[in-house]
Amino acid sequence: MIAMLVVVMSFTLVGCGGDSGNTSSGNTSNGASTGGQAVEPEHVWTVTSAWVAGFRFNEYVEKHMEMIEKYSDGRIKINLYTGNELVPSMETWDAVESGLVDAAHM
């Protein structure tokens, strides 16, 4: 059941996020390494969750974001915001549609 949920959430992020062209231009590294070298993220996504801070489901959301960063070998960096942090929880889809965020996790 959990594996199915992770797969569905992955499709939600990919389907909503797209490639907004955000790239890292700073000199910071996310700590991922390939062959001993630090990798700069190729894409930086802003993701908001519908779940408010302190809600237990946020632990799964954070782990999911960490998995995406790990399995992309550091090429994708995700800045995750909880519900009501950037936009009200019930307006996450509107935030994606308007381009305020790259993806929403619901």
CYANA upper distance limits for C-alpha pairs under 8 A (distance plus 0.5 A):
  1 MET  CA      5 LEU  CA      6.82
  2 ILE  CA      6 VAL  CA      6.74
  3 ALA  CA      7 VAL  CA      6.81
  4 MET  CA      8 VAL  CA      6.75
  5 LEU  CA      9 MET  CA      6.62
  6 VAL  CA     10 SER  CA      6.62
  6 VAL  CA     64 HIS  CA      7.89
  7 VAL  CA     11 PHE  CA      6.95
  8 VAL  CA     12 THR  CA      6.81
  9 MET  CA     13 LEU  CA      6.78
  9 MET  CA    105 HIS  CA      7.63
  9 MET  CA    106 MET  CA      8.37
 10 SER  CA     14 VAL  CA      6.68
 11 PHE  CA     15 GLY  CA      6.25
 12 THR  CA     16 CYS  CA      6.50
 12 THR  CA    104 ALA  CA      8.31
 12 THR  CA    105 HIS  CA      7.73
 13 LEU  CA     17 GLY  CA      6.04
 13 LEU  CA    103 ALA  CA      6.21
 13 LEU  CA    104 ALA  CA      7.12
 13 LEU  CA    105 HIS  CA      7.20
 14 VAL  CA     18 GLY  CA      6.67
 14 VAL  CA    103 ALA  CA      8.41
 16 CYS  CA     96 VAL  CA      7.63
 16 CYS  CA    102 ASP  CA      7.54
 16 CYS  CA    103 ALA  CA      5.68
 16 CYS  CA    104 ALA  CA      7.55
 17 GLY  CA     45 TRP  CA      8.23
 17 GLY  CA     96 VAL  CA      8.30
 17 GLY  CA    102 ASP  CA      5.16
 17 GLY  CA    103 ALA  CA      4.83
 17 GLY  CA    104 ALA  CA      8.22
 18 GLY  CA    102 ASP  CA      7.68
 19 ASP  CA     43 HIS  CA      8.48
 20 SER  CA    102 ASP  CA      7.41
 21 GLY  CA     43 HIS  CA      7.73
 22 ASN  CA     43 HIS  CA      6.03
 22 ASN  CA     44 VAL  CA      6.11
 22 ASN  CA     45 TRP  CA      7.55
 23 THR  CA     41 PRO  CA      7.57
 23 THR  CA     42 GLU  CA      5.80
 23 THR  CA     43 HIS  CA      5.09
 23 THR  CA     44 VAL  CA      6.12
 24 SER  CA     40 GLU  CA      7.65
 24 SER  CA     41 PRO  CA      6.51
 24 SER  CA     42 GLU  CA      6.74
 24 SER  CA     43 HIS  CA      7.04
 24 SER  CA     44 VAL  CA      6.87
 28 THR  CA     40 GLU  CA      7.77
 29 SER  CA     38 ALA  CA      6.92
 29 SER  CA     39 VAL  CA      6.96
 29 SER  CA     40 GLU  CA      6.01
 29 SER  CA     41 PRO  CA      8.03
 30 ASN  CA     38 ALA  CA      8.25
 30 ASN  CA     39 VAL  CA      7.78
 30 ASN  CA     40 GLU  CA      7.47
 30 ASN  CA     41 PRO  CA      7.85
 30 ASN  CA     74 GLY  CA      7.29
 30 ASN  CA     77 LYS  CA      8.03
 31 GLY  CA     38 ALA  CA      6.69
 31 GLY  CA     39 VAL  CA      7.82
 31 GLY  CA     74 GLY  CA      8.26
 32 ALA  CA     38 ALA  CA      6.39
 32 ALA  CA     39 VAL  CA      6.40
 32 ALA  CA     70 LYS  CA      8.02
 32 ALA  CA     73 ASP  CA      6.84
 32 ALA  CA     74 GLY  CA      5.65
 33 SER  CA     37 GLN  CA      5.73
 33 SER  CA     38 ALA  CA      5.08
 33 SER  CA     39 VAL  CA      6.12
 33 SER  CA     73 ASP  CA      7.68
 33 SER  CA     74 GLY  CA      7.87
 34 THR  CA     38 ALA  CA      7.22
 34 THR  CA     39 VAL  CA      7.33
 34 THR  CA     73 ASP  CA      7.77
 39 VAL  CA     73 ASP  CA      8.35
 39 VAL  CA     74 GLY  CA      6.63
 39 VAL  CA     75 ARG  CA      7.56
 40 GLU  CA     74 GLY  CA      7.49
 40 GLU  CA     75 ARG  CA      7.14
 41 PRO  CA     74 GLY  CA      6.18
 41 PRO  CA     75 ARG  CA      4.67
 41 PRO  CA     76 ILE  CA      5.84
 41 PRO  CA     77 LYS  CA      6.31
 42 GLU  CA     75 ARG  CA      5.37
 42 GLU  CA     76 ILE  CA      6.58
 42 GLU  CA     77 LYS  CA      8.43
 43 HIS  CA     75 ARG  CA      6.79
 43 HIS  CA     76 ILE  CA      5.40
 43 HIS  CA     77 LYS  CA      6.74
 44 VAL  CA     76 ILE  CA      6.39
 44 VAL  CA     77 LYS  CA      5.23
 44 VAL  CA     78 ILE  CA      6.29
 44 VAL  CA     79 ASN  CA      7.85
 45 TRP  CA     76 ILE  CA      7.87
 45 TRP  CA     77 LYS  CA      6.75
 45 TRP  CA     78 ILE  CA      5.34
 45 TRP  CA     79 ASN  CA      6.61
 45 TRP  CA    101 VAL  CA      8.10
 45 TRP  CA    102 ASP  CA      6.21
 45 TRP  CA    103 ALA  CA      7.96
 46 THR  CA     78 ILE  CA      6.49
 46 THR  CA     79 ASN  CA      5.41
 46 THR  CA     80 LEU  CA      6.72
 46 THR  CA     81 TYR  CA      8.26
 46 THR  CA    101 VAL  CA      5.67
 46 THR  CA    102 ASP  CA      5.84
 46 THR  CA    103 ALA  CA      7.24
 47 VAL  CA     78 ILE  CA      7.22
 47 VAL  CA     79 ASN  CA      6.57
 47 VAL  CA     80 LEU  CA      5.40
 47 VAL  CA     81 TYR  CA      6.72
 47 VAL  CA    101 VAL  CA      6.34
 47 VAL  CA    102 ASP  CA      6.42
 47 VAL  CA    103 ALA  CA      5.37
 47 VAL  CA    104 ALA  CA      5.90
 47 VAL  CA    105 HIS  CA      7.56
 48 THR  CA     80 LEU  CA      6.25
 48 THR  CA     81 TYR  CA      5.17
 48 THR  CA     82 THR  CA      6.26
 48 THR  CA     83 GLY  CA      7.05
 48 THR  CA     86 LEU  CA      7.74
 48 THR  CA     87 VAL  CA      8.48
 48 THR  CA     92 THR  CA      7.30
 48 THR  CA    101 VAL  CA      7.43
 48 THR  CA    103 ALA  CA      7.21
 48 THR  CA    104 ALA  CA      5.47
 48 THR  CA    105 HIS  CA      6.74
 49 SER  CA     58 ASN  CA      8.50
 49 SER  CA     61 VAL  CA      8.32
 49 SER  CA     80 LEU  CA      7.88
 49 SER  CA     81 TYR  CA      6.68
 49 SER  CA     82 THR  CA      5.37
 49 SER  CA     83 GLY  CA      5.62
 49 SER  CA     89 SER  CA      7.79
 49 SER  CA     92 THR  CA      7.74
 49 SER  CA    104 ALA  CA      6.15
 49 SER  CA    105 HIS  CA      5.13
 49 SER  CA    106 MET  CA      6.45
 50 ALA  CA     82 THR  CA      7.19
 50 ALA  CA     83 GLY  CA      5.07
 50 ALA  CA     84 ASN  CA      8.30
 50 ALA  CA     88 PRO  CA      8.48
 50 ALA  CA     89 SER  CA      5.05
 50 ALA  CA     90 MET  CA      7.31
 50 ALA  CA     92 THR  CA      6.84
 50 ALA  CA    104 ALA  CA      7.88
 50 ALA  CA    105 HIS  CA      6.87
 50 ALA  CA    106 MET  CA      5.74
 51 TRP  CA     55 PHE  CA      6.92
 51 TRP  CA     57 PHE  CA      7.61
 51 TRP  CA     58 ASN  CA      6.93
 51 TRP  CA     82 THR  CA      6.46
 51 TRP  CA     83 GLY  CA      5.33
 51 TRP  CA     89 SER  CA      7.23
 51 TRP  CA    106 MET  CA      7.70
 52 VAL  CA     58 ASN  CA      8.24
 52 VAL  CA     82 THR  CA      5.82
 52 VAL  CA     83 GLY  CA      4.68
 52 VAL  CA     84 ASN  CA      6.84
 52 VAL  CA     85 GLU  CA      8.48
 52 VAL  CA     89 SER  CA      7.69
 53 ALA  CA     58 ASN  CA      7.68
 53 ALA  CA     82 THR  CA      6.13
 53 ALA  CA     83 GLY  CA      7.23
 54 GLY  CA     58 ASN  CA      7.79
 56 ARG  CA     60 TYR  CA      8.34
 57 PHE  CA     61 VAL  CA      7.07
 58 ASN  CA     62 GLU  CA      6.55
 58 ASN  CA     82 THR  CA      8.16
 59 GLU  CA     63 LYS  CA      6.76
 60 TYR  CA     64 HIS  CA      6.54
 61 VAL  CA     65 MET  CA      6.79
 61 VAL  CA    105 HIS  CA      7.91
 62 GLU  CA     66 GLU  CA      6.70
 62 GLU  CA     80 LEU  CA      8.20
 63 LYS  CA     67 MET  CA      6.64
 64 HIS  CA     68 ILE  CA      6.89
 65 MET  CA     69 GLU  CA      6.88
 65 MET  CA     78 ILE  CA      7.14
 65 MET  CA     80 LEU  CA      8.29
 66 GLU  CA     70 LYS  CA      6.55
 67 MET  CA     71 TYR  CA      6.40
 68 ILE  CA     72 SER  CA      6.48
 68 ILE  CA     76 ILE  CA      7.75
 69 GLU  CA     73 ASP  CA      6.94
 69 GLU  CA     74 GLY  CA      5.78
 69 GLU  CA     75 ARG  CA      7.56
 69 GLU  CA     76 ILE  CA      5.93
 69 GLU  CA     77 LYS  CA      6.38
 69 GLU  CA     78 ILE  CA      7.67
 70 LYS  CA     74 GLY  CA      6.55
 72 SER  CA     76 ILE  CA      6.52
 81 TYR  CA     85 GLU  CA      6.51
 81 TYR  CA     86 LEU  CA      7.25
 82 THR  CA     86 LEU  CA      8.19
 83 GLY  CA     87 VAL  CA      7.31
 83 GLY  CA     88 PRO  CA      6.66
 83 GLY  CA     89 SER  CA      5.10
 84 ASN  CA     88 PRO  CA      4.71
 84 ASN  CA     89 SER  CA      5.81
 87 VAL  CA     91 GLU  CA      6.83
 87 VAL  CA     92 THR  CA      7.16
 87 VAL  CA     95 ALA  CA      7.72
 88 PRO  CA     92 THR  CA      7.52
 91 GLU  CA     95 ALA  CA      6.80
 92 THR  CA     96 VAL  CA      6.99
 92 THR  CA    104 ALA  CA      6.53
 93 TRP  CA     97 GLU  CA      6.66
 93 TRP  CA    104 ALA  CA      7.23
 94 ASP  CA     98 SER  CA      6.53
 95 ALA  CA     99 GLY  CA      6.67
 95 ALA  CA    100 LEU  CA      5.60
 95 ALA  CA    101 VAL  CA      6.28
 96 VAL  CA    100 LEU  CA      6.54
 96 VAL  CA    101 VAL  CA      5.61
 96 VAL  CA    102 ASP  CA      6.33
 96 VAL  CA    103 ALA  CA      6.25
 96 VAL  CA    104 ALA  CA      7.13
